[in-house]
Amino acid sequence: MPDLGYEIEDFQYYTWRITGWSDLAKKTTSPEFEAGGWKWRILFFPFGIKDSDTVSIYLDFVDPKVAPAGWHSYVQFALLLWNPEDPTSYVSNNAHHRFTVEKSDCGFTRFYNLRKLFAPFESRTRPLIENDACNITVFVRIINDPTGFLWQDFTNNEIKANERHLYLSTKIVTPDIFARHQGFDLANFNDQQYPLSDVTRFMILKDETHVNFKNLVVKHFGYPAEQIRFWVLVNRQNKTVRPGTPIINKFLGMTMEEIHTKMVSRKDELKLFLEIWFPQVGNDSPHILVFIKFFNSDTQSLEGLCHLYVRKSDKVGNIISFLCEKKEFPPRTPLKIYEEIRPNMIIEMKPNLTFKKSEIQDGDIICFQKALTKKEVQGHTTAGRICDIPAFYESLFMRIVVHFKPIYEDREPNPKFELVLSKKYAYDDIAIRVAAHLSTDPLKLRFTTAYSTYSSPKTVIERTTTKTLSEILESTQPKWPSILYYETLDIKVVE
C-alpha cells in the first residue's frame, strides 16, 4: 500500500484459507478479525455480483448496528488473492475509505477476471486457484485523523442541512478509473446507468483554495503534487462529458467557488480529470490531449489505455506504432481506429488524414482494435461475440440497470434485485433472465410497471413479442430508476 503520509493508529492483517472453491455459496464471509478496536470481515463473491465474469471482494465493518451515532473510521486497506502453494502467484488491489454506519463496506466489484484464476496468466507460472483452494489476505491500516474531515467523499445527507450551501460537490476521474471504465466518456457519472459509477466524490468548502484542495487530493490518492493537474470536465452539446480546460498554476490561490463559477457556472457540481505527468505546453501549443481506448474482441471489453498529446499536423496513422507498442503487438499489426463522438456515433478514422482535418480537439476519445481476419470474424460470430467497435458501443448504449421489486414481499425469498438488461429485449427475454435469477419458470412470472421509486404497482404488462423493454419502461417517470414489479404465479405449466 502506498504511504499516504498520515499517522497510523493501528495495523493488522488477516489471512482467510478457502477450500472447496467449487462448492462456495454466491456470497461467502470470512471469520471476524479485529482492527482499531472494532471487528471486521471479508465479503467474498466467488462468482461475481449478478453473475458477472469477475470475482468481487470487500472489506466489511461487522457491527454497524452497535456503533455509536456518528461513528466513522478512516481505513487504508489492501486485498490479496493468492495461491497458498506458491505465494508469488497473487493478485492485489488497494484502496482507502471513510467507513461509516451507512457505508460499512468497501472493496472491488471487479477484483479479477474469473477465467484467469484457474490457469497461469501474465507472468505467473501457476494458477491463483489450485486444488480448489486459495488464500485471501487483507491488510488494514487504521488512520488517525484528529480533524474528522479526512477524505471528504461523504454524501450530502452527512452534512447538516443549513450547511450544505457552504460545500461544493467535486467528482474526480483518475487514470485508474478511466482504465476500468466500460462505457462512454472517461467514466460514468449517472448512478442509474450501466456500469455503475465508482467516481470518487469530495464535498469541498467553497472558500477552500485550490492549492489546499490539490493537497487534499494528493494525500487521498498518493500522487506527488508536482506531477498532477486537473482538467475541468464539461458537458458538450452532443451530450458527452469531456475535458475542456486545464486548471493552471495561476489558479492555485483562487477558491474552489471562484474556479467553479469561472469554468462551469451553470452546473451544481464540479467534475475533474486528474492528469499525471503532463507536459509544459501553453495555450498556443500545436498539441492536443486525446484519450485512447482499446477494444478487446476476445474478452468483449474496453480498456482505457492512456491519454497522450499529439500534434494537430500529425497524421492519425502516426500513432499506430505507439498503439502496437502499448499493447505489445508486433509493430505492423493491422489496426482499426475510431473516434468516439457520442454513444450512437462511432466513426472510423482515416489514417492518412491529420488530426486537425479529422476535427480532433482536446478531450476527444480515440478507440482502436485489431483488424480481424475473415476466420476470426467467423469465429466471433459463431460464439455470439461482437466483432467491431461500433457494434460494441451500440450494445453499451442499449444496456440499462433495471430494479426488480416483488408485489408481495412475504412470498419471495429474494425480494429485491437488479439486472443489467438490453433495452432491445422483448417480454420473453426479460422473463427468462428474471426466472434464471429467481430459479423459477419464466412462464410463471408476471410484471407490473410503476411510476416512481415510491409508488405502488400500476399496470400489468401484457406478454407480447413486439414491445421492447425500452417501450415497456416508457410509462415510468424518466427521473426515477427503471423499476419493474414482479410476482410468481401459482399455476401449473402444461407442456
C-alpha positions, -999 to +999 in steps of 0.1 A: +000+000+000+013+035-008+023+057+021-003+084+024+017+104+049-008+101+078-003+088+114-012+051+116-034+043+147-034+005+141-022-020+116-035-056+113-036-083+087-057-114+084-055-144+061-085-165+052-079-200+040-105-210+014-111-246+004-137-263-017-140-233-041-164-251-065-189-256-036-188-220-023-220-200-020-226-169-041-218-148-011-193-160+014-180-143+046-147-148+064-143-153+102-141-120+120-109-102+130-102-071+150-085-038+139-087-004+155-108-019+184-136-030+160-145-062+143-141-066+105-145-094+080-140-101+043-170-103+020-164-126-010-184-132-041-165-160-058-187-159-089-191-121-091-222-100-084-251-106-107-233-134-123-206-113-138-173-126-151-152-113-122-148-122-086-158-095-061-141-089-027-148-063+000-137-053+035-168-051+057-174-035+091-192-061+112-211-041+138-228-011+122-259-017+144-240-013+176-216+015+166-223+049+183-240+077+164-216+095+140-191+066+141-165+066+114-131+051+107-106+061+082-091+029+067-064+022+041-065-015+031-052-040+005-068-073-005-048-101-020-059-134-035-030-159-037-020-195-042-011-210-008+013-234-026+031-205-044+028-171-027+044-154-058+012-162-076-011-135-064-033-105-075-039-075-053-059-042-051-057-014-026-079+015-016-089+038+013-123+046+026-141+065+052-162+038+068-195+049+084-226+031+096-242+040+063-211+030+042-199-001+061-182-019+033-158-010+006-139-031-020-137-042-056-167-054-076-143-062-105-114-076-084-101-100-110-113-119-141-129-152-131-115-172-160-079-161-152-080-177-118-076-213-128-046-211-152-013-193-153-017-158-166+005-128-172+039-135-156+027-162-132+038-198-135+010-213-115-027-205-113-042-185-084-066-212-075-051-247-073-066-279-059-099-260-055-082-237-028-068-202-024-060-177+003-073-142+007-053-118+029-064-083+039-040-057+053-057-029+073-043+004+084-065+025+107-056+061+100-056+087+128-074+119+118-080+143+147-098+168+124-126+143+115-126+156+079-101+135+061-112+121+027-143+142+024-160+120+000-192+119+021-227+124+009-249+155+013-270+138+039-240+136+062-238+174+062-263+194+083-290+209+061-282+245+069-245+239+060-249+223+026-247+256+007-212+261+020-199+230+001-192+222-035-197+186-048-165+177-067-160+144-086-126+133-097-118+109-125-084+093-122-064+073-149-073+041-129-110+048-131-106+056-169-087+023-173-116+002-158-145+022-174-167+001-196-188+028-213-188+062-230-167+092-220-140+088-193-163+075-165-200+071-156-215+100-137-250+087-137-257+061-110-287+047-129-267+038-160-245+007-166-218+002-154-225+018-120-203+047-111-171+044-090-160+080-093-147+095-061-166+124-048-154+151-024-175+177-006-153+207-005-158+240+013-165+266-014-140+291+001-112+264+002-083+275-020-074+253-050-039+247-036-054+233-004-078+212-024-049+199-045-030+189-013-061+170-001-063+151-033-025+144-032-029+128+002-060+109-008-046+093-040-009+093-031+004+111-062+033+137-060+018+172-061+042+184-088+032+156-111-006+162-112-030+188-125-067+189-131-088+193-163-123+206-159-148+182-175-175+200-194-208+189-209-206+191-247-236+199-269-236+163-281-244+151-245-209+138-238-187+148-208-151+156-218-120+175-205-123+211-217-097+233-199-068+226-175-066+244-142-032+261-145-009+273-117-022+309-117-055+295-103-038+279-072-047+309-050-083+310-062-111+295-042-130+264-054-161+285-058-143+311-080-129+283-102-164+267-104-180+300-113-154+308-139-154+275-157-187+257-152-210+283-136-243+267-147-237+233-131-242+223-094-211+203-092-175+203-104-162+173-124-124+170-129-099+147-146-067+141-127-038+142-151-005+127-141+029+135-158+018+163-180+040+183-204+046+220-200+027+234-230+009+267-234-024+277-248-009+282-283+006+248-283+002+227-315-006+197-293-039+181-285-048+160-255-065+128-266-077+097-247-071+062-260-093+032-255-087-004-267-115-028-276-106-065-269-129-086-291-118-118-273-129-106-239-156-083-252-144-054-231-129-019-232-097-007-217-089+029-210-053+025-222-039+060-217-040+097-227-014+113-248-006+146-266-005+146-304+004+173-329-025+188-348-005+185-380+004+148-375-014+121-394-037+097-375-016+068-388+014+081-370+002+068-336-003+032-349+033+021-339+027+037-305-006+018-300+010-015-310+039-010-286+015+000-258-004-033-263+028-053-270+016-062-305+040-068-334+049-034-349+029-038-381-002-053-366-032-040-387-054-018-365-088-001-370-091+033-354-124+051-345-134+083-328-160+081-300-181+111-309-212+102-290-230+070-279-247+065-312-219+079-334-187+060-336-168+070-368-138+052-383-108+075-387-087+077-419-050+071-411-038+094-439-057+125-426-042+148-400-058+152-365-067+187-375-085+176-406-101+148-386-115+176-363-099+162-332-097+186-302-087+185-266-105+158-247-116+137-277-115+099-274-100+075-299-107+038-297-089+011-316-089-027-321-070-053-340-083-057-376-099-092-376-094-117-404-124-134-420-117-165-400-116-145-367-148-128-376-165-161-383-153-175-350-166-145-331-199-146-349-203-183-342-196-177-305-220-148-303-193-122-298-193-087-312-166-081-338-162-044-341-162-012-321-193+004-334-214-027-327-199-029-292-208+007-284-243+001-297-246-028-272-233-005-244-258+022-254-287-003-251-277-015-216-298-005-186-300-014-149-335-025-140-346-027-104-370-056-097-393-055-067-419-081-056-456-071-054-458-094-023-425-093-004-435-120+021-439-146-008-405-141-024-372-154-009-351-128-028-374-097-026-353-070-044-326-073-070-311-056-100-303-070-135-284-054-164-306-059-195-307-046-230-333-021-240-340-043-271-352-072-250-387-084-256-410-096-228-398-133-230-361-122-230-368-103-197-388-132-182-360-157-190-334-137-172-355-129-142-365-165-140-329-176-140-321-152-111-351-164-091-347-201-101-382-204-114-402-209-146-404-178-168-440-187-177-450-182-141-438-146-139-460-116-143-446-080-144-462-047-135-449-011-141-446+016-115-445+054-119-417+061-094-394+046-067-420+051-040-452+044-059-472+012-058-475-011-089-497+003-116-503-016-148-499-053-156-476-057-186-491-077-214-470-105-227-461-096-263-434-104-288-433-069-303-429-045-274-393-039-262-380-032-226-374+004-236-411+007-247-423-010-215-403+014-193-416+045-212-446+046-189-423+053-159-410+087-150-375+093-166-361+108-135-366+077-114-346+044-116-361+019-140-383-003-119-405-033-126-426-052-101-429-089-104-449-118-089-445-156-092-479-170-101-491-203-086-500-220-118-493-254-134-474-250-167-488-275-193-464-286-220 
